């Protein structure tokens, strides 16, 4: 299921990243790789604030929908 379906405050694990190579590479540079634990902090105006590898990152909902979780 995509990351956008997760509730804020729930820790989940990244299982796959969908999209073109450029999209995958961009998300990997932010820390979204398979097996990484992530948590949605909040959703603000079409953006999702995510805690990944002890850093808070804001990504669009479109980008978050490409990140699949367990």
CNS distance restraints for C-alpha pairs under 8 A (distance, minus, plus):
assign (resid   1 and name CA) (resid   5 and name CA) 6.83 0.50 0.50
assign (resid   1 and name CA) (resid  68 and name CA) 5.36 0.50 0.50
assign (resid   1 and name CA) (resid  69 and name CA) 5.71 0.50 0.50
assign (resid   1 and name CA) (resid  70 and name CA) 6.98 0.50 0.50
assign (resid   2 and name CA) (resid   6 and name CA) 7.61 0.50 0.50
assign (resid   2 and name CA) (resid  64 and name CA) 7.21 0.50 0.50
assign (resid   2 and name CA) (resid  65 and name CA) 5.10 0.50 0.50
assign (resid   2 and name CA) (resid  66 and name CA) 6.51 0.50 0.50
assign (resid   2 and name CA) (resid  67 and name CA) 5.62 0.50 0.50
assign (resid   2 and name CA) (resid  68 and name CA) 4.31 0.50 0.50
assign (resid   2 and name CA) (resid  69 and name CA) 6.01 0.50 0.50
assign (resid   3 and name CA) (resid  64 and name CA) 5.74 0.50 0.50
assign (resid   3 and name CA) (resid  65 and name CA) 5.85 0.50 0.50
assign (resid   3 and name CA) (resid  66 and name CA) 7.66 0.50 0.50
assign (resid   3 and name CA) (resid  67 and name CA) 5.61 0.50 0.50
assign (resid   3 and name CA) (resid  68 and name CA) 5.68 0.50 0.50
assign (resid   3 and name CA) (resid  69 and name CA) 5.96 0.50 0.50
assign (resid   4 and name CA) (resid  61 and name CA) 6.77 0.50 0.50
assign (resid   4 and name CA) (resid  64 and name CA) 5.94 0.50 0.50
assign (resid   4 and name CA) (resid  65 and name CA) 5.59 0.50 0.50
assign (resid   6 and name CA) (resid  10 and name CA) 7.01 0.50 0.50
assign (resid   6 and name CA) (resid  40 and name CA) 7.37 0.50 0.50
assign (resid   7 and name CA) (resid  40 and name CA) 6.96 0.50 0.50
assign (resid   8 and name CA) (resid  39 and name CA) 6.98 0.50 0.50
assign (resid   8 and name CA) (resid  40 and name CA) 4.69 0.50 0.50
assign (resid   8 and name CA) (resid  41 and name CA) 5.35 0.50 0.50
assign (resid   8 and name CA) (resid  42 and name CA) 5.80 0.50 0.50
assign (resid   9 and name CA) (resid  39 and name CA) 6.09 0.50 0.50
assign (resid   9 and name CA) (resid  40 and name CA) 5.88 0.50 0.50
assign (resid   9 and name CA) (resid  41 and name CA) 5.89 0.50 0.50
assign (resid  10 and name CA) (resid  39 and name CA) 5.73 0.50 0.50
assign (resid  10 and name CA) (resid  40 and name CA) 6.86 0.50 0.50
assign (resid  11 and name CA) (resid  37 and name CA) 6.53 0.50 0.50
assign (resid  11 and name CA) (resid  38 and name CA) 5.67 0.50 0.50
assign (resid  11 and name CA) (resid  39 and name CA) 4.57 0.50 0.50
assign (resid  11 and name CA) (resid  40 and name CA) 7.56 0.50 0.50
assign (resid  12 and name CA) (resid  37 and name CA) 5.60 0.50 0.50
assign (resid  12 and name CA) (resid  38 and name CA) 5.51 0.50 0.50
assign (resid  12 and name CA) (resid  39 and name CA) 6.25 0.50 0.50
assign (resid  12 and name CA) (resid  69 and name CA) 6.38 0.50 0.50
assign (resid  12 and name CA) (resid  70 and name CA) 6.43 0.50 0.50
assign (resid  13 and name CA) (resid  34 and name CA) 7.61 0.50 0.50
assign (resid  13 and name CA) (resid  35 and name CA) 5.71 0.50 0.50
assign (resid  13 and name CA) (resid  36 and name CA) 5.54 0.50 0.50
assign (resid  13 and name CA) (resid  37 and name CA) 4.49 0.50 0.50
assign (resid  13 and name CA) (resid  38 and name CA) 6.12 0.50 0.50
assign (resid  13 and name CA) (resid  69 and name CA) 5.44 0.50 0.50
assign (resid  13 and name CA) (resid  70 and name CA) 5.65 0.50 0.50
assign (resid  14 and name CA) (resid  32 and name CA) 7.05 0.50 0.50
assign (resid  14 and name CA) (resid  33 and name CA) 6.58 0.50 0.50
assign (resid  14 and name CA) (resid  34 and name CA) 5.04 0.50 0.50
assign (resid  14 and name CA) (resid  35 and name CA) 5.32 0.50 0.50
assign (resid  14 and name CA) (resid  36 and name CA) 5.49 0.50 0.50
assign (resid  14 and name CA) (resid  37 and name CA) 6.47 0.50 0.50
assign (resid  14 and name CA) (resid  38 and name CA) 7.18 0.50 0.50
assign (resid  14 and name CA) (resid  67 and name CA) 6.92 0.50 0.50
assign (resid  14 and name CA) (resid  68 and name CA) 5.94 0.50 0.50
assign (resid  14 and name CA) (resid  69 and name CA) 4.46 0.50 0.50
assign (resid  14 and name CA) (resid  70 and name CA) 6.57 0.50 0.50
assign (resid  15 and name CA) (resid  34 and name CA) 5.07 0.50 0.50
assign (resid  15 and name CA) (resid  35 and name CA) 6.18 0.50 0.50
assign (resid  15 and name CA) (resid  67 and name CA) 7.92 0.50 0.50
assign (resid  15 and name CA) (resid  68 and name CA) 5.64 0.50 0.50
assign (resid  15 and name CA) (resid  69 and name CA) 4.92 0.50 0.50
assign (resid  15 and name CA) (resid  70 and name CA) 5.99 0.50 0.50
assign (resid  16 and name CA) (resid  33 and name CA) 7.65 0.50 0.50
assign (resid  16 and name CA) (resid  34 and name CA) 5.86 0.50 0.50
assign (resid  16 and name CA) (resid  67 and name CA) 6.28 0.50 0.50
assign (resid  16 and name CA) (resid  68 and name CA) 5.07 0.50 0.50
assign (resid  16 and name CA) (resid  69 and name CA) 6.86 0.50 0.50
assign (resid  17 and name CA) (resid  24 and name CA) 6.36 0.50 0.50
assign (resid  17 and name CA) (resid  33 and name CA) 7.73 0.50 0.50
assign (resid  17 and name CA) (resid  34 and name CA) 7.80 0.50 0.50
assign (resid  17 and name CA) (resid  66 and name CA) 5.74 0.50 0.50
assign (resid  17 and name CA) (resid  67 and name CA) 4.72 0.50 0.50
assign (resid  17 and name CA) (resid  68 and name CA) 5.89 0.50 0.50
assign (resid  18 and name CA) (resid  24 and name CA) 7.05 0.50 0.50
assign (resid  18 and name CA) (resid  66 and name CA) 5.01 0.50 0.50
assign (resid  18 and name CA) (resid  67 and name CA) 6.50 0.50 0.50
assign (resid  18 and name CA) (resid  68 and name CA) 7.56 0.50 0.50
assign (resid  19 and name CA) (resid  23 and name CA) 5.91 0.50 0.50
assign (resid  19 and name CA) (resid  24 and name CA) 6.37 0.50 0.50
assign (resid  19 and name CA) (resid  66 and name CA) 6.49 0.50 0.50
assign (resid  20 and name CA) (resid  24 and name CA) 6.32 0.50 0.50
assign (resid  21 and name CA) (resid  25 and name CA) 6.04 0.50 0.50
assign (resid  22 and name CA) (resid  26 and name CA) 6.12 0.50 0.50
assign (resid  23 and name CA) (resid  27 and name CA) 6.26 0.50 0.50
assign (resid  24 and name CA) (resid  28 and name CA) 6.09 0.50 0.50
assign (resid  25 and name CA) (resid  29 and name CA) 6.28 0.50 0.50
assign (resid  26 and name CA) (resid  30 and name CA) 6.64 0.50 0.50
assign (resid  27 and name CA) (resid  31 and name CA) 6.51 0.50 0.50
assign (resid  27 and name CA) (resid  32 and name CA) 5.36 0.50 0.50
assign (resid  27 and name CA) (resid  33 and name CA) 7.64 0.50 0.50
assign (resid  28 and name CA) (resid  32 and name CA) 4.87 0.50 0.50
assign (resid  28 and name CA) (resid  33 and name CA) 5.53 0.50 0.50
assign (resid  30 and name CA) (resid  57 and name CA) 7.71 0.50 0.50
assign (resid  31 and name CA) (resid  36 and name CA) 7.74 0.50 0.50
assign (resid  31 and name CA) (resid  52 and name CA) 6.47 0.50 0.50
assign (resid  31 and name CA) (resid  53 and name CA) 6.68 0.50 0.50
assign (resid  32 and name CA) (resid  36 and name CA) 6.54 0.50 0.50
assign (resid  32 and name CA) (resid  52 and name CA) 7.27 0.50 0.50
assign (resid  32 and name CA) (resid  67 and name CA) 7.87 0.50 0.50
assign (resid  36 and name CA) (resid  52 and name CA) 7.61 0.50 0.50
assign (resid  36 and name CA) (resid  53 and name CA) 7.63 0.50 0.50
assign (resid  37 and name CA) (resid  52 and name CA) 6.70 0.50 0.50
assign (resid  37 and name CA) (resid  53 and name CA) 7.43 0.50 0.50
assign (resid  38 and name CA) (resid  50 and name CA) 6.79 0.50 0.50
assign (resid  38 and name CA) (resid  51 and name CA) 5.68 0.50 0.50
assign (resid  38 and name CA) (resid  52 and name CA) 4.85 0.50 0.50
assign (resid  38 and name CA) (resid  53 and name CA) 7.44 0.50 0.50
assign (resid  39 and name CA) (resid  50 and name CA) 5.61 0.50 0.50
assign (resid  39 and name CA) (resid  51 and name CA) 5.17 0.50 0.50
assign (resid  39 and name CA) (resid  52 and name CA) 6.84 0.50 0.50
assign (resid  40 and name CA) (resid  48 and name CA) 7.04 0.50 0.50
assign (resid  40 and name CA) (resid  49 and name CA) 6.02 0.50 0.50
assign (resid  40 and name CA) (resid  50 and name CA) 4.44 0.50 0.50
assign (resid  40 and name CA) (resid  51 and name CA) 6.29 0.50 0.50
assign (resid  41 and name CA) (resid  48 and name CA) 7.70 0.50 0.50
assign (resid  41 and name CA) (resid  49 and name CA) 5.44 0.50 0.50
assign (resid  41 and name CA) (resid  50 and name CA) 5.40 0.50 0.50
assign (resid  41 and name CA) (resid  51 and name CA) 6.53 0.50 0.50
assign (resid  42 and name CA) (resid  48 and name CA) 6.09 0.50 0.50
assign (resid  42 and name CA) (resid  49 and name CA) 5.33 0.50 0.50
assign (resid  42 and name CA) (resid  50 and name CA) 7.33 0.50 0.50
assign (resid  43 and name CA) (resid  47 and name CA) 5.75 0.50 0.50
assign (resid  43 and name CA) (resid  48 and name CA) 4.53 0.50 0.50
assign (resid  43 and name CA) (resid  49 and name CA) 6.11 0.50 0.50
assign (resid  44 and name CA) (resid  48 and name CA) 6.34 0.50 0.50
assign (resid  44 and name CA) (resid  49 and name CA) 7.68 0.50 0.50
assign (resid  46 and name CA) (resid  60 and name CA) 6.15 0.50 0.50
assign (resid  46 and name CA) (resid  61 and name CA) 5.86 0.50 0.50
assign (resid  47 and name CA) (resid  58 and name CA) 6.36 0.50 0.50
assign (resid  47 and name CA) (resid  59 and name CA) 5.59 0.50 0.50
assign (resid  47 and name CA) (resid  60 and name CA) 4.34 0.50 0.50
assign (resid  47 and name CA) (resid  61 and name CA) 5.49 0.50 0.50
assign (resid  48 and name CA) (resid  58 and name CA) 5.54 0.50 0.50
assign (resid  48 and name CA) (resid  59 and name CA) 5.40 0.50 0.50
assign (resid  48 and name CA) (resid  60 and name CA) 5.93 0.50 0.50
assign (resid  48 and name CA) (resid  61 and name CA) 6.05 0.50 0.50
assign (resid  48 and name CA) (resid  64 and name CA) 7.28 0.50 0.50
assign (resid  49 and name CA) (resid  56 and name CA) 6.58 0.50 0.50
assign (resid  49 and name CA) (resid  57 and name CA) 5.61 0.50 0.50
assign (resid  49 and name CA) (resid  58 and name CA) 4.36 0.50 0.50
assign (resid  49 and name CA) (resid  59 and name CA) 6.53 0.50 0.50
assign (resid  50 and name CA) (resid  56 and name CA) 5.53 0.50 0.50
assign (resid  50 and name CA) (resid  57 and name CA) 5.25 0.50 0.50
assign (resid  50 and name CA) (resid  58 and name CA) 6.23 0.50 0.50
assign (resid  50 and name CA) (resid  59 and name CA) 7.71 0.50 0.50
assign (resid  51 and name CA) (resid  55 and name CA) 5.49 0.50 0.50
assign (resid  51 and name CA) (resid  56 and name CA) 4.45 0.50 0.50
assign (resid  51 and name CA) (resid  57 and name CA) 6.32 0.50 0.50
assign (resid  52 and name CA) (resid  56 and name CA) 6.32 0.50 0.50
assign (resid  52 and name CA) (resid  57 and name CA) 7.20 0.50 0.50
assign (resid  59 and name CA) (resid  63 and name CA) 6.26 0.50 0.50
assign (resid  59 and name CA) (resid  64 and name CA) 6.54 0.50 0.50
assign (resid  60 and name CA) (resid  64 and name CA) 6.22 0.50 0.50
assign (resid  61 and name CA) (resid  65 and name CA) 6.02 0.50 0.50
assign (resid  62 and name CA) (resid  66 and name CA) 6.97 0.50 0.50
assign (resid  63 and name CA) (resid  67 and name CA) 7.26 0.50 0.50
